[in-house]
């Protein structure tokens, strides 16, 4: 069918992969860093400069279609002429926390928001950034006539800034003013936040085409990084993805949006026409790093120590709520260590308890999804900590599922390239609009629960008993 490219503009860099549209084989790659963001905002022209650098030396020669993935939750306010009102506000901006609380109350609470758009307002969303702008920069807010996200803006720039502005379901579902369940905007929520209506981009279907560049390259709908990475990994129904950062996130693939009255689940759309219900935890690798510092080692050393212990850590249970917790909803609590006895007071048992506590916290998030009917047969583990031997040894039994650790790759860029191949095939009539190209699954290590399943589940039950005794009712009330 041809050659396609996937472009991922993250908060740190631009990565481009050029792939065979039929097989997904990577032909060549490009990379360029982004300049450091100044606090909570950036001139998006820097993204274009990075893109040009990454695409240098003829990288895109022969390419017929491009897909764009970009950092999520950024907000670019435009005036009536399409010019930026101010610098882009990026996703890690926490200044809108009080604005999020105000918006939550203004619509009648968490349940009202999850019913409206599948998510409770939080500081990262474009919606809450609009509220912050209205409060803190009223003159700028009054000029806002249109709102785009980073991948929307990059697609628009690649197309030569046409009159038509577009986005996709995945990106739209993270704004706070588009409902994945209804597949429609809630412009009244934009007005609630900003004080007036604005123009919003057209939401394209998964195989949609945003347009063609002046040189004739097809540009697909684009999407957010999470959705692109899921598409690049090739996950589908029955799969869950656990991302091990300082905090954690767990999402599944589901056939419908999930409305969750207390906001534990955030309901995103994916890049294929399905849905991505997400559950967040506040504590993941920060638990391991803190324990490693306490024991005077690093993550690799902590893993080696943990493997000298046995499942259950000689009775030690670490409740990993070092930064409070979102799942269960315990924002003001602290972590705690239980089961200390003289024989358990050894570095290897504490190390093992840290891994088990972190993974049990993520298993709690998986259980929230399972409890809402999301099927979980395989769990994909992402992040550098997924390579640690103690994680790989304990995770299958604690999660009660096969664990897949994909080899490192630019999965968001690969997902963007796969989307480009889909749009190109749909435009040429060689692919159905509802059937993406069948690219090979990511190369991975696979770990089965096997004989460790009963042991892992016994460790999990030990953890649950301690958690329920310590925080009676808190976990149940968060579901």
C-alpha positions in Angstrom: 0.0 0.0 0.0 2.9 2.4 0.6 4.9 4.1 3.3 3.5 6.0 6.3 5.0 7.9 9.1 4.0 8.3 12.8 5.0 11.5 14.6 5.0 11.7 18.4 5.4 15.1 20.0 5.8 14.4 23.7 6.6 16.9 26.5 10.3 16.2 25.9 10.9 15.4 22.2 9.7 14.6 18.8 10.1 11.0 17.6 9.2 9.9 14.1 9.0 6.4 12.7 8.6 5.6 9.0 6.9 2.3 8.4 5.7 -0.1 5.7 2.0 0.5 5.6 1.2 -3.2 5.1 3.5 -4.8 7.6 4.3 -2.1 10.1 8.0 -2.8 9.6 10.1 0.3 10.7 12.1 1.6 7.8 13.8 4.6 9.4 13.5 6.8 12.5 14.1 10.4 13.5 14.4 12.2 16.8 14.9 15.7 18.1 14.6 17.1 21.6 12.2 19.9 22.7 13.4 23.0 24.5 12.8 22.9 28.2 9.3 24.1 29.1 9.3 27.3 31.1 7.1 26.4 34.0 3.7 25.6 32.8 3.7 26.9 29.3 5.5 26.8 26.0 5.5 28.5 22.6 4.2 25.7 20.3 6.5 27.0 17.5 9.1 25.0 19.4 7.2 21.8 18.6 7.4 22.7 14.9 11.1 23.4 15.0 11.7 20.1 16.7 9.5 18.4 14.1 11.5 19.9 11.3 14.8 18.8 12.9 13.5 15.2 13.5 12.3 15.0 9.9 15.6 16.2 8.4 17.9 14.4 6.0 15.0 13.2 3.8 13.4 11.1 6.5 9.9 11.6 5.0 10.9 10.9 1.5 8.3 8.6 -0.2 5.9 8.9 2.7 2.2 9.0 1.6 0.5 9.6 5.0 1.3 10.9 8.4 -0.3 10.3 11.8 0.3 12.6 14.7 0.4 11.8 18.4 1.1 14.4 21.0 1.2 15.1 24.7 -2.3 15.2 26.3 -4.1 17.9 28.2 -2.3 20.8 26.6 -4.5 23.8 25.7 -3.9 26.2 22.9 -6.3 29.2 23.0 -6.8 30.9 19.6 -8.4 34.2 18.8 -11.0 34.8 16.0 -8.2 35.0 13.4 -6.5 31.7 14.5 -3.6 33.4 16.3 -2.5 32.2 19.7 -3.9 34.4 22.5 -1.0 33.3 24.7 1.5 30.5 25.1 0.2 27.0 25.2 -0.6 25.7 28.7 0.8 22.2 29.1 -0.6 19.1 30.9 1.5 19.2 34.0 0.2 22.6 35.0 -1.3 22.3 38.5 -2.4 25.9 38.9 -5.9 25.0 38.0 -6.5 22.8 41.0 -8.8 25.3 42.7 -10.6 25.9 39.4 -11.2 22.1 39.1 -12.8 22.1 42.6 -15.0 25.1 41.7 -16.2 23.5 38.5 -17.0 20.2 40.3 -19.3 22.1 42.7 -20.7 24.3 39.9 -22.3 21.3 38.1 -23.5 19.6 41.3 -20.6 17.3 42.3 -18.6 14.4 41.1 -21.5 12.2 40.0 -22.9 15.0 37.8 -19.6 15.3 36.0 -19.1 11.6 35.4 -22.6 11.4 34.0 -21.9 14.4 31.8 -18.5 13.6 30.4 -17.1 10.5 32.1 -14.6 12.4 34.3 -14.4 14.7 37.3 -12.6 18.0 36.6 -8.9 17.9 37.4 -6.1 20.4 37.0 -4.6 19.0 33.8 -7.8 19.2 31.6 -8.2 22.0 29.0 -11.6 22.7 30.6 -10.1 23.6 33.9 -7.3 25.6 32.2 -10.1 27.7 30.6 -11.6 28.3 34.1 -8.1 29.3 35.3 -7.6 31.6 32.3 -11.0 33.3 33.0 -10.0 33.9 36.6 -6.4 35.0 36.2 -6.1 36.5 32.7 -9.6 37.8 32.0 -8.4 40.0 29.1 -6.9 36.9 27.4 -9.9 34.8 28.2 -12.2 37.4 26.5 -10.2 37.0 23.3 -10.5 33.2 23.1 -12.6 32.1 20.2 -11.3 28.6 19.6 -9.5 25.9 21.6 -7.1 23.2 20.3 -5.0 20.5 21.9 -1.3 19.9 20.9 -2.1 17.1 18.3 -5.0 19.2 16.9 -2.7 22.2 16.4 0.2 20.2 14.9 -2.2 18.6 12.4 -3.6 22.0 11.5 -0.1 23.4 11.0 1.0 20.4 8.8 -2.1 21.0 6.6 -1.2 24.7 6.1 -3.7 26.1 8.6 -7.0 25.4 6.7 -10.4 26.7 7.7 -11.3 23.2 8.9 -10.0 22.2 12.4 -10.2 18.6 13.5 -9.5 16.3 16.4 -10.2 12.6 17.2 -12.3 10.8 19.8 -9.3 10.0 22.0 -8.1 13.6 22.3 -11.6 15.0 22.6 -12.4 12.6 25.5 -9.6 14.2 27.6 -10.8 17.8 27.3 -13.5 17.7 30.0 -16.1 19.0 27.6 -16.7 16.0 25.3 -18.6 12.8 26.3 -17.2 9.5 25.2 -20.5 7.9 26.0 -22.6 10.3 23.9 -19.9 11.0 21.3 -20.7 14.7 21.5 -19.4 18.0 22.9 -20.9 19.7 25.9 -20.5 23.4 24.9 -22.4 24.5 27.9 -19.5 23.2 30.1 -17.1 25.4 28.1 -19.3 28.4 28.8 -19.5 27.4 32.4 -15.6 27.4 32.6 -14.8 30.4 30.3 -17.9 32.5 30.3 -18.7 32.3 26.6 -18.9 29.8 23.7 -15.9 29.0 21.5 -15.3 27.1 18.3 -14.4 23.5 18.9 -12.7 21.1 16.3 -14.6 18.5 14.4 -14.2 15.1 15.9 -13.1 12.5 13.3 -13.6 8.8 13.4 -10.7 6.4 13.9 -9.9 6.0 10.2 -10.7 9.6 9.3 -8.6 11.9 7.3 -8.0 15.4 8.5 -6.8 16.6 5.1 -3.9 16.7 2.7 -0.8 18.8 2.9 0.1 21.2 0.0 2.5 18.4 -1.1 -0.4 15.9 -1.2 0.4 13.9 1.9 -2.6 12.5 3.7 -2.8 13.5 7.4 -4.9 11.2 9.6 -7.0 12.3 12.6 -4.2 12.1 15.1 -4.7 11.3 18.8 -3.3 11.6 22.3 -0.2 9.8 23.5 -2.0 7.2 25.6 -4.4 6.3 22.8 -1.6 6.1 20.3 0.6 4.0 22.5 -2.3 1.5 23.1 -2.8 1.3 19.3 1.0 0.9 18.7 1.1 -1.9 21.3 -1.8 -3.7 19.6 -3.8 -4.2 22.7 -7.5 -5.2 22.4 -10.4 -6.5 24.4 -9.2 -8.6 27.3 -6.0 -6.6 27.7 -5.1 -4.1 30.4 -2.2 -1.8 30.5 -0.4 -0.9 33.7 2.0 2.0 33.5 4.7 2.2 36.1 5.7 5.8 36.6 6.2 7.6 40.0 2.5 7.2 40.1 0.5 4.5 38.3 -2.2 4.2 35.8 -4.3 1.2 34.7 -6.5 1.1 31.7 -8.5 -1.6 30.0 -10.1 -1.9 26.6 -13.9 -1.9 26.7 -16.8 -1.8 24.3 -18.6 1.1 26.1 -17.9 4.1 28.2 -18.2 3.6 31.9 -19.9 6.3 34.0 -18.5 6.1 37.5 -20.3 8.2 40.1 -17.4 8.8 42.4 -14.8 9.5 39.6 -12.5 6.6 40.4 -12.7 5.6 36.7 -12.0 8.2 34.0 -13.7 7.3 30.7 -11.6 8.0 27.7 -12.2 6.9 24.1 -9.4 5.1 22.2 -8.1 5.4 18.7 -10.0 2.4 17.3 -13.7 3.1 18.2 -13.5 1.3 21.6 -13.1 2.9 25.1 -10.2 3.2 27.6 -11.5 3.2 31.2 -8.6 4.5 33.3 -7.9 4.1 37.0 -5.1 6.1 38.6 -3.0 5.4 41.7 -0.9 8.0 43.4 1.9 5.6 44.3 3.9 3.3 42.1 7.7 3.5 41.5 8.0 6.2 44.1 7.4 3.4 46.6 10.4 1.5 45.2 12.6 4.5 45.1 11.8 5.5 48.6 12.5 2.0 49.9 15.7 1.8 47.9 17.0 5.1 49.4 16.1 3.8 52.9 18.2 0.7 52.3 21.1 2.5 50.6 20.7 1.0 47.2 19.1 1.6 43.8 16.2 0.0 42.0 18.3 -2.8 40.6 19.8 -3.5 44.0 16.3 -3.4 45.6 15.1 -6.0 43.1 18.0 -8.3 43.9 17.3 -7.9 47.6 13.6 -8.7 47.1 14.4 -11.9 45.2 16.3 -13.2 48.3 13.0 -13.0 50.3 9.9 -15.2 49.7 6.3 -14.4 48.7 4.6 -12.7 51.6 7.8 -11.0 52.8 7.8 -13.0 56.1 4.5 -11.4 57.0 5.5 -7.8 56.2 2.8 -5.8 54.5 3.5 -2.3 53.1 0.5 -0.2 52.4 2.0 2.1 49.8 0.1 5.3 50.3 3.2 7.6 50.5 1.5 10.5 48.7 -2.0 9.8 49.9 -4.0 7.7 47.4 -6.6 8.0 44.7 -7.6 4.3 44.6 -8.8 3.9 47.2 -9.7 7.6 47.9 -7.4 8.4 50.8 -6.0 11.8 49.8 -4.7 12.7 53.3 -3.4 9.3 54.6 0.2 8.0 54.7 1.9 4.7 54.0 2.3 2.2 56.7 4.3 -1.0 57.4 2.6 -3.9 59.2 3.6 -7.3 60.5 7.0 -6.5 62.0 8.6 -9.3 63.9 12.2 -9.9 64.8 12.6 -12.5 62.0 11.1 -10.2 59.4 13.4 -7.2 60.2 15.8 -7.8 57.4 16.5 -5.7 54.3 15.4 -8.4 51.8 11.9 -8.7 53.4 11.4 -4.9 53.4 12.4 -4.9 49.8 10.0 -7.6 48.9 7.2 -5.9 50.8 7.8 -2.7 48.8 7.3 -4.6 45.5 4.3 -6.5 46.8 2.7 -3.3 48.2 3.2 -1.4 45.0 1.8 -4.2 42.8 -1.1 -4.9 45.2 -2.0 -1.2 45.0 -2.1 -1.5 41.2 -4.1 -4.8 41.5 -6.7 -2.8 43.5 -7.0 -0.6 40.4 -7.4 -3.6 38.2 -10.1 -4.9 40.4 -12.0 -1.6 40.0 -12.1 -2.3 36.3 -13.0 -5.9 36.7 -15.8 -5.0 39.0 -17.3 -2.9 36.2 -17.2 -5.8 33.7 -13.9 -5.0 32.0 -12.3 -8.3 31.0 -8.6 -8.7 32.0 -6.9 -11.8 30.5 -3.5 -10.2 29.9 -1.7 -7.3 31.7 0.9 -5.2 29.7 3.5 -3.7 32.0 5.1 -0.4 30.8 7.9 1.6 32.3 11.5 1.0 33.2 10.5 -0.7 36.4 8.8 -3.4 34.4 12.2 -4.8 33.5 13.0 -5.5 37.2 13.2 -9.2 38.1 11.2 -8.7 41.3 8.3 -7.1 39.4 8.3 -9.8 36.8 8.4 -12.5 39.4 5.6 -11.2 41.6 3.2 -9.5 39.1 1.5 -12.5 37.4 0.5 -14.1 40.7 -0.7 -10.8 42.3 -2.6 -9.7 39.2 -4.0 -13.1 38.5 -3.2 -12.8 34.8 -0.6 -13.3 32.2 1.9 -10.4 32.3 3.4 -9.1 29.1 6.5 -6.8 29.2 7.0 -5.3 25.7 10.5 -4.5 24.6 11.2 -0.7 24.6 10.0 1.0 21.5 8.4 4.3 20.4 4.8 2.9 20.7 3.1 6.2 20.5 4.8 7.0 17.2 4.1 3.5 16.0 0.4 3.9 16.9 0.3 7.2 15.0 1.9 5.5 12.0 -0.7 2.7 12.2 -3.4 5.2 12.2 -1.9 6.9 9.1 -1.9 3.5 7.4 -5.5 2.9 8.3 -6.6 6.3 7.0 -4.6 5.8 3.8 -6.2 2.3 3.3 -9.7 3.6 4.0 -9.1 6.5 1.5 -8.0 4.0 -1.2 -10.7 1.5 -0.4 -8.2 -1.3 0.6 -9.2 -1.2 4.3 -12.6 -1.0 5.9 -13.2 2.1 8.0 -13.9 -0.2 11.0 -10.9 -2.5 10.5 -7.4 -1.3 11.2 -4.3 -2.7 9.5 -3.1 -5.9 11.1 0.4 -5.1 12.2 2.4 -7.7 14.2 2.1 -7.5 18.0 4.9 -5.8 19.9 7.9 -8.1 20.7 7.6 -9.0 24.4 8.5 -11.2 27.3 5.5 -13.1 28.6 5.2 -14.3 32.2 2.5 -16.7 33.2 1.0 -17.0 36.8 1.2 -20.8 36.6 2.0 -22.5 39.8 2.6 -19.1 41.5 -1.0 -18.1 41.2 -2.2 -19.6 44.5 0.8 -18.2 46.3 0.3 -14.8 44.7 -3.4 -14.7 45.6 -2.6 -15.6 49.2 -0.2 -12.7 49.4 -2.9 -10.5 47.9 -5.4 -11.6 50.5 -2.9 -10.9 53.2 -2.6 -7.4 51.8 -6.3 -6.9 51.5 -6.9 -8.0 55.1 -4.4 -5.4 56.4 -5.7 -2.7 54.1 -9.3 -3.3 55.2 -8.4 -3.4 58.9 -6.4 -0.1 58.6 -8.8 1.8 56.4 -12.2 0.1 57.1 -14.7 1.0 54.4 -12.5 3.5 52.5 -11.8 1.1 49.6 -15.4 0.0 49.2 -16.7 3.5 49.3 -14.3 4.5 46.5 -15.7 1.9 44.1 
